Amino acid sequence: MGLLLLIVLILLLVGGLPRWGHSREWGYGPSGGLGFLLVILLVVMLFTDVIHFSRF
């Protein structure tokens, strides 16, 4: 479930970049907000062991 949410957020982040025609006038606001959500999701997934990070 967490991996699916991560993939959806990455797709939203790419779709919100101002490079595409539908989002050219939005600026960097949506991609910055989605990037922030992506970082929060990654931190939560690391601390709940959804992503198994090998510790040295």
PDB file of N, CA, C and O in Angstrom:
ATOM      1  N   MET A   1       0.824  -1.195   0.000  1.00  0.00           N
ATOM      2  CA  MET A   1       0.000   0.000   0.000  1.00  0.00           C
ATOM      3  C   MET A   1       0.862   1.251   0.000  1.00  0.00           C
ATOM      4  O   MET A   1       0.585   2.208  -0.723  1.00  0.00           O
ATOM      5  N   GLY A   2       1.914   1.237   0.818  1.00  0.00           N
ATOM      6  CA  GLY A   2       2.791   2.398   0.890  1.00  0.00           C
ATOM      7  C   GLY A   2       3.538   2.626  -0.409  1.00  0.00           C
ATOM      8  O   GLY A   2       3.758   3.767  -0.816  1.00  0.00           O
ATOM      9  N   LEU A   3       3.928   1.536  -1.063  1.00  0.00           N
ATOM     10  CA  LEU A   3       4.639   1.658  -2.335  1.00  0.00           C
ATOM     11  C   LEU A   3       3.724   2.227  -3.411  1.00  0.00           C
ATOM     12  O   LEU A   3       4.159   3.029  -4.238  1.00  0.00           O
ATOM     13  N   LEU A   4       2.471   1.821  -3.404  1.00  0.00           N
ATOM     14  CA  LEU A   4       1.509   2.348  -4.364  1.00  0.00           C
ATOM     15  C   LEU A   4       1.307   3.847  -4.156  1.00  0.00           C
ATOM     16  O   LEU A   4       1.251   4.608  -5.122  1.00  0.00           O
ATOM     17  N   LEU A   5       1.198   4.266  -2.907  1.00  0.00           N
ATOM     18  CA  LEU A   5       1.046   5.684  -2.600  1.00  0.00           C
ATOM     19  C   LEU A   5       2.278   6.469  -3.030  1.00  0.00           C
ATOM     20  O   LEU A   5       2.162   7.592  -3.521  1.00  0.00           O
ATOM     21  N   LEU A   6       3.448   5.888  -2.847  1.00  0.00           N
ATOM     22  CA  LEU A   6       4.687   6.531  -3.270  1.00  0.00           C
ATOM     23  C   LEU A   6       4.719   6.703  -4.789  1.00  0.00           C
ATOM     24  O   LEU A   6       5.122   7.758  -5.277  1.00  0.00           O
ATOM     25  N   ILE A   7       4.309   5.704  -5.527  1.00  0.00           N
ATOM     26  CA  ILE A   7       4.288   5.784  -6.992  1.00  0.00           C
ATOM     27  C   ILE A   7       3.293   6.841  -7.458  1.00  0.00           C
ATOM     28  O   ILE A   7       3.585   7.601  -8.381  1.00  0.00           O
ATOM     29  N   VAL A   8       2.128   6.895  -6.831  1.00  0.00           N
ATOM     30  CA  VAL A   8       1.126   7.898  -7.198  1.00  0.00           C
ATOM     31  C   VAL A   8       1.651   9.300  -6.923  1.00  0.00           C
ATOM     32  O   VAL A   8       1.458  10.198  -7.742  1.00  0.00           O
ATOM     33  N   LEU A   9       2.311   9.505  -5.786  1.00  0.00           N
ATOM     34  CA  LEU A   9       2.856  10.821  -5.477  1.00  0.00           C
ATOM     35  C   LEU A   9       3.955  11.227  -6.453  1.00  0.00           C
ATOM     36  O   LEU A   9       4.045  12.398  -6.824  1.00  0.00           O
ATOM     37  N   ILE A  10       4.782  10.290  -6.871  1.00  0.00           N
ATOM     38  CA  ILE A  10       5.827  10.602  -7.851  1.00  0.00           C
ATOM     39  C   ILE A  10       5.194  10.994  -9.183  1.00  0.00           C
ATOM     40  O   ILE A  10       5.653  11.936  -9.830  1.00  0.00           O
ATOM     41  N   LEU A  11       4.154  10.289  -9.598  1.00  0.00           N
ATOM     42  CA  LEU A  11       3.473  10.642 -10.842  1.00  0.00           C
ATOM     43  C   LEU A  11       2.815  12.016 -10.750  1.00  0.00           C
ATOM     44  O   LEU A  11       2.845  12.777 -11.717  1.00  0.00           O
ATOM     45  N   LEU A  12       2.224  12.342  -9.606  1.00  0.00           N
ATOM     46  CA  LEU A  12       1.646  13.672  -9.419  1.00  0.00           C
ATOM     47  C   LEU A  12       2.716  14.750  -9.436  1.00  0.00           C
ATOM     48  O   LEU A  12       2.498  15.842  -9.960  1.00  0.00           O
ATOM     49  N   LEU A  13       3.867  14.442  -8.864  1.00  0.00           N
ATOM     50  CA  LEU A  13       4.966  15.400  -8.847  1.00  0.00           C
ATOM     51  C   LEU A  13       5.446  15.686 -10.268  1.00  0.00           C
ATOM     52  O   LEU A  13       5.681  16.842 -10.620  1.00  0.00           O
ATOM     53  N   VAL A  14       5.591  14.658 -11.075  1.00  0.00           N
ATOM     54  CA  VAL A  14       6.018  14.848 -12.466  1.00  0.00           C
ATOM     55  C   VAL A  14       4.938  15.586 -13.256  1.00  0.00           C
ATOM     56  O   VAL A  14       5.258  16.450 -14.072  1.00  0.00           O
ATOM     57  N   GLY A  15       3.681  15.264 -13.031  1.00  0.00           N
ATOM     58  CA  GLY A  15       2.590  15.930 -13.742  1.00  0.00           C
ATOM     59  C   GLY A  15       2.394  17.373 -13.337  1.00  0.00           C
ATOM     60  O   GLY A  15       1.829  18.158 -14.100  1.00  0.00           O
ATOM     61  N   GLY A  16       2.849  17.737 -12.157  1.00  0.00           N
ATOM     62  CA  GLY A  16       2.696  19.109 -11.684  1.00  0.00           C
ATOM     63  C   GLY A  16       3.836  20.032 -12.046  1.00  0.00           C
ATOM     64  O   GLY A  16       3.784  21.223 -11.741  1.00  0.00           O
ATOM     65  N   LEU A  17       4.866  19.510 -12.690  1.00  0.00           N
ATOM     66  CA  LEU A  17       5.984  20.364 -13.094  1.00  0.00           C
ATOM     67  C   LEU A  17       5.526  21.349 -14.168  1.00  0.00           C
ATOM     68  O   LEU A  17       4.722  20.994 -15.029  1.00  0.00           O
ATOM     69  N   PRO A  18       6.024  22.567 -14.124  1.00  0.00           N
ATOM     70  CA  PRO A  18       5.560  23.582 -15.081  1.00  0.00           C
ATOM     71  C   PRO A  18       6.060  23.374 -16.508  1.00  0.00           C
ATOM     72  O   PRO A  18       5.826  24.226 -17.365  1.00  0.00           O
ATOM     73  N   ARG A  19       6.721  22.298 -16.774  1.00  0.00           N
ATOM     74  CA  ARG A  19       7.218  22.004 -18.116  1.00  0.00           C
ATOM     75  C   ARG A  19       6.077  21.550 -19.037  1.00  0.00           C
ATOM     76  O   ARG A  19       6.130  21.780 -20.246  1.00  0.00           O
ATOM     77  N   TRP A  20       5.063  20.918 -18.479  1.00  0.00           N
ATOM     78  CA  TRP A  20       3.977  20.374 -19.284  1.00  0.00           C
ATOM     79  C   TRP A  20       2.969  21.470 -19.633  1.00  0.00           C
ATOM     80  O   TRP A  20       2.855  22.463 -18.915  1.00  0.00           O
ATOM     81  N   GLY A  21       2.245  21.289 -20.725  1.00  0.00           N
ATOM     82  CA  GLY A  21       1.315  22.302 -21.207  1.00  0.00           C
ATOM     83  C   GLY A  21       0.178  22.609 -20.252  1.00  0.00           C
ATOM     84  O   GLY A  21      -0.207  23.769 -20.101  1.00  0.00           O
ATOM     85  N   HIS A  22      -0.368  21.585 -19.602  1.00  0.00           N
ATOM     86  CA  HIS A  22      -1.521  21.812 -18.735  1.00  0.00           C
ATOM     87  C   HIS A  22      -1.150  22.527 -17.441  1.00  0.00           C
ATOM     88  O   HIS A  22      -2.027  23.080 -16.778  1.00  0.00           O
ATOM     89  N   SER A  23       0.130  22.529 -17.064  1.00  0.00           N
ATOM     90  CA  SER A  23       0.521  23.136 -15.790  1.00  0.00           C
ATOM     91  C   SER A  23       1.559  24.242 -15.965  1.00  0.00           C
ATOM     92  O   SER A  23       2.236  24.607 -15.004  1.00  0.00           O
ATOM     93  N   ARG A  24       1.693  24.771 -17.156  1.00  0.00           N
ATOM     94  CA  ARG A  24       2.725  25.771 -17.421  1.00  0.00           C
ATOM     95  C   ARG A  24       2.501  27.050 -16.623  1.00  0.00           C
ATOM     96  O   ARG A  24       3.471  27.665 -16.178  1.00  0.00           O
ATOM     97  N   GLU A  25       1.259  27.467 -16.429  1.00  0.00           N
ATOM     98  CA  GLU A  25       0.973  28.727 -15.739  1.00  0.00           C
ATOM     99  C   GLU A  25       0.871  28.568 -14.226  1.00  0.00           C
ATOM    100  O   GLU A  25       0.666  29.561 -13.528  1.00  0.00           O
ATOM    101  N   TRP A  26       1.004  27.377 -13.706  1.00  0.00           N
ATOM    102  CA  TRP A  26       0.887  27.155 -12.272  1.00  0.00           C
ATOM    103  C   TRP A  26       2.120  27.612 -11.515  1.00  0.00           C
ATOM    104  O   TRP A  26       2.019  27.966 -10.340  1.00  0.00           O
ATOM    105  N   GLY A  27       3.273  27.613 -12.153  1.00  0.00           N
ATOM    106  CA  GLY A  27       4.520  27.913 -11.459  1.00  0.00           C
ATOM    107  C   GLY A  27       5.024  26.670 -10.731  1.00  0.00           C
ATOM    108  O   GLY A  27       4.639  25.545 -11.053  1.00  0.00           O
ATOM    109  N   TYR A  28       5.887  26.891  -9.749  1.00  0.00           N
ATOM    110  CA  TYR A  28       6.485  25.761  -9.035  1.00  0.00           C
ATOM    111  C   TYR A  28       5.737  25.412  -7.744  1.00  0.00           C
ATOM    112  O   TYR A  28       6.184  24.531  -7.009  1.00  0.00           O
ATOM    113  N   GLY A  29       4.643  26.058  -7.454  1.00  0.00           N
ATOM    114  CA  GLY A  29       3.905  25.799  -6.219  1.00  0.00           C
ATOM    115  C   GLY A  29       3.422  24.372  -6.063  1.00  0.00           C
ATOM    116  O   GLY A  29       3.721  23.740  -5.050  1.00  0.00           O
ATOM    117  N   PRO A  30       2.680  23.834  -7.038  1.00  0.00           N
ATOM    118  CA  PRO A  30       2.187  22.458  -6.881  1.00  0.00           C
ATOM    119  C   PRO A  30       3.297  21.423  -6.775  1.00  0.00           C
ATOM    120  O   PRO A  30       3.200  20.497  -5.970  1.00  0.00           O
ATOM    121  N   SER A  31       4.346  21.563  -7.570  1.00  0.00           N
ATOM    122  CA  SER A  31       5.417  20.566  -7.503  1.00  0.00           C
ATOM    123  C   SER A  31       6.181  20.681  -6.191  1.00  0.00           C
ATOM    124  O   SER A  31       6.668  19.677  -5.672  1.00  0.00           O
ATOM    125  N   GLY A  32       6.292  21.895  -5.646  1.00  0.00           N
ATOM    126  CA  GLY A  32       6.943  22.062  -4.346  1.00  0.00           C
ATOM    127  C   GLY A  32       6.125  21.439  -3.229  1.00  0.00           C
ATOM    128  O   GLY A  32       6.677  20.804  -2.330  1.00  0.00           O
ATOM    129  N   GLY A  33       4.805  21.619  -3.282  1.00  0.00           N
ATOM    130  CA  GLY A  33       3.935  21.020  -2.274  1.00  0.00           C
ATOM    131  C   GLY A  33       3.919  19.510  -2.359  1.00  0.00           C
ATOM    132  O   GLY A  33       3.944  18.824  -1.337  1.00  0.00           O
ATOM    133  N   LEU A  34       3.879  18.988  -3.576  1.00  0.00           N
ATOM    134  CA  LEU A  34       3.905  17.534  -3.742  1.00  0.00           C
ATOM    135  C   LEU A  34       5.262  16.961  -3.365  1.00  0.00           C
ATOM    136  O   LEU A  34       5.342  15.851  -2.838  1.00  0.00           O
ATOM    137  N   GLY A  35       6.322  17.704  -3.628  1.00  0.00           N
ATOM    138  CA  GLY A  35       7.658  17.262  -3.211  1.00  0.00           C
ATOM    139  C   GLY A  35       7.766  17.173  -1.703  1.00  0.00           C
ATOM    140  O   GLY A  35       8.384  16.255  -1.166  1.00  0.00           O
ATOM    141  N   PHE A  36       7.155  18.143  -1.018  1.00  0.00           N
ATOM    142  CA  PHE A  36       7.131  18.130   0.443  1.00  0.00           C
ATOM    143  C   PHE A  36       6.373  16.912   0.959  1.00  0.00           C
ATOM    144  O   PHE A  36       6.822  16.254   1.898  1.00  0.00           O
ATOM    145  N   LEU A  37       5.226  16.607   0.352  1.00  0.00           N
ATOM    146  CA  LEU A  37       4.470  15.411   0.739  1.00  0.00           C
ATOM    147  C   LEU A  37       5.261  14.138   0.463  1.00  0.00           C
ATOM    148  O   LEU A  37       5.184  13.179   1.230  1.00  0.00           O
ATOM    149  N   LEU A  38       6.015  14.125  -0.621  1.00  0.00           N
ATOM    150  CA  LEU A  38       6.836  12.969  -0.958  1.00  0.00           C
ATOM    151  C   LEU A  38       7.924  12.741   0.082  1.00  0.00           C
ATOM    152  O   LEU A  38       8.181  11.602   0.470  1.00  0.00           O
ATOM    153  N   VAL A  39       8.558  13.805   0.531  1.00  0.00           N
ATOM    154  CA  VAL A  39       9.589  13.681   1.569  1.00  0.00           C
ATOM    155  C   VAL A  39       8.980  13.179   2.868  1.00  0.00           C
ATOM    156  O   VAL A  39       9.557  12.310   3.522  1.00  0.00           O
ATOM    157  N   ILE A  40       7.827  13.709   3.254  1.00  0.00           N
ATOM    158  CA  ILE A  40       7.157  13.249   4.480  1.00  0.00           C
ATOM    159  C   ILE A  40       6.797  11.773   4.364  1.00  0.00           C
ATOM    160  O   ILE A  40       6.986  11.013   5.313  1.00  0.00           O
ATOM    161  N   LEU A  41       6.277  11.360   3.206  1.00  0.00           N
ATOM    162  CA  LEU A  41       5.921   9.955   3.008  1.00  0.00           C
ATOM    163  C   LEU A  41       7.145   9.057   3.094  1.00  0.00           C
ATOM    164  O   LEU A  41       7.080   7.985   3.695  1.00  0.00           O
ATOM    165  N   LEU A  42       8.258   9.476   2.505  1.00  0.00           N
ATOM    166  CA  LEU A  42       9.479   8.674   2.580  1.00  0.00           C
ATOM    167  C   LEU A  42       9.973   8.534   4.013  1.00  0.00           C
ATOM    168  O   LEU A  42      10.404   7.453   4.415  1.00  0.00           O
ATOM    169  N   VAL A  43       9.916   9.610   4.784  1.00  0.00           N
ATOM    170  CA  VAL A  43      10.356   9.548   6.181  1.00  0.00           C
ATOM    171  C   VAL A  43       9.459   8.612   6.978  1.00  0.00           C
ATOM    172  O   VAL A  43       9.951   7.803   7.764  1.00  0.00           O
ATOM    173  N   VAL A  44       8.152   8.713   6.785  1.00  0.00           N
ATOM    174  CA  VAL A  44       7.218   7.834   7.498  1.00  0.00           C
ATOM    175  C   VAL A  44       7.449   6.381   7.106  1.00  0.00           C
ATOM    176  O   VAL A  44       7.418   5.493   7.958  1.00  0.00           O
ATOM    177  N   MET A  45       7.682   6.133   5.808  1.00  0.00           N
ATOM    178  CA  MET A  45       7.915   4.762   5.359  1.00  0.00           C
ATOM    179  C   MET A  45       9.222   4.207   5.912  1.00  0.00           C
ATOM    180  O   MET A  45       9.302   3.016   6.212  1.00  0.00           O
ATOM    181  N   LEU A  46      10.242   5.040   6.052  1.00  0.00           N
ATOM    182  CA  LEU A  46      11.502   4.575   6.633  1.00  0.00           C
ATOM    183  C   LEU A  46      11.341   4.221   8.103  1.00  0.00           C
ATOM    184  O   LEU A  46      11.878   3.215   8.567  1.00  0.00           O
ATOM    185  N   PHE A  47      10.594   5.056   8.844  1.00  0.00           N
ATOM    186  CA  PHE A  47      10.443   4.807  10.272  1.00  0.00           C
ATOM    187  C   PHE A  47       9.462   3.686  10.593  1.00  0.00           C
ATOM    188  O   PHE A  47       9.511   3.132  11.691  1.00  0.00           O
ATOM    189  N   THR A  48       8.583   3.341   9.677  1.00  0.00           N
ATOM    190  CA  THR A  48       7.652   2.238   9.919  1.00  0.00           C
ATOM    191  C   THR A  48       8.115   0.954   9.246  1.00  0.00           C
ATOM    192  O   THR A  48       7.366  -0.022   9.201  1.00  0.00           O
ATOM    193  N   ASP A  49       9.333   0.940   8.725  1.00  0.00           N
ATOM    194  CA  ASP A  49       9.951  -0.226   8.081  1.00  0.00           C
ATOM    195  C   ASP A  49       9.185  -0.735   6.870  1.00  0.00           C
ATOM    196  O   ASP A  49       9.221  -1.930   6.577  1.00  0.00           O
ATOM    197  N   VAL A  50       8.495   0.148   6.165  1.00  0.00           N
ATOM    198  CA  VAL A  50       7.918  -0.239   4.882  1.00  0.00           C
ATOM    199  C   VAL A  50       9.041  -0.366   3.871  1.00  0.00           C
ATOM    200  O   VAL A  50       9.052  -1.281   3.048  1.00  0.00           O
ATOM    201  N   ILE A  51       9.994   0.570   3.942  1.00  0.00           N
ATOM    202  CA  ILE A  51      11.215   0.477   3.149  1.00  0.00           C
ATOM    203  C   ILE A  51      12.285  -0.073   4.075  1.00  0.00           C
ATOM    204  O   ILE A  51      12.588   0.539   5.099  1.00  0.00           O
ATOM    205  N   HIS A  52      12.854  -1.200   3.738  1.00  0.00           N
ATOM    206  CA  HIS A  52      13.868  -1.821   4.582  1.00  0.00           C
ATOM    207  C   HIS A  52      15.223  -1.234   4.234  1.00  0.00           C
ATOM    208  O   HIS A  52      15.823  -1.580   3.216  1.00  0.00           O
ATOM    209  N   PHE A  53      15.692  -0.351   5.082  1.00  0.00           N
ATOM    210  CA  PHE A  53      16.972   0.320   4.879  1.00  0.00           C
ATOM    211  C   PHE A  53      18.025  -0.466   5.630  1.00  0.00           C
ATOM    212  O   PHE A  53      17.956  -0.599   6.852  1.00  0.00           O
ATOM    213  N   SER A  54      19.004  -0.989   4.902  1.00  0.00           N
ATOM    214  CA  SER A  54      20.036  -1.799   5.558  1.00  0.00           C
ATOM    215  C   SER A  54      20.960  -0.897   6.365  1.00  0.00           C
ATOM    216  O   SER A  54      21.550   0.048   5.840  1.00  0.00           O
ATOM    217  N   ARG A  55      21.069  -1.201   7.620  1.00  0.00           N
ATOM    218  CA  ARG A  55      21.930  -0.415   8.511  1.00  0.00           C
ATOM    219  C   ARG A  55      23.274  -1.102   8.612  1.00  0.00           C
ATOM    220  O   ARG A  55      23.341  -2.322   8.758  1.00  0.00           O
ATOM    221  N   PHE A  56      24.337  -0.335   8.535  1.00  0.00           N
ATOM    222  CA  PHE A  56      25.686  -0.908   8.598  1.00  0.00           C
ATOM    223  C   PHE A  56      25.964  -1.300  10.022  1.00  0.00           C
ATOM    224  O   PHE A  56      27.044  -1.808  10.322  1.00  0.00           O
TER     225      PHE A  56
END
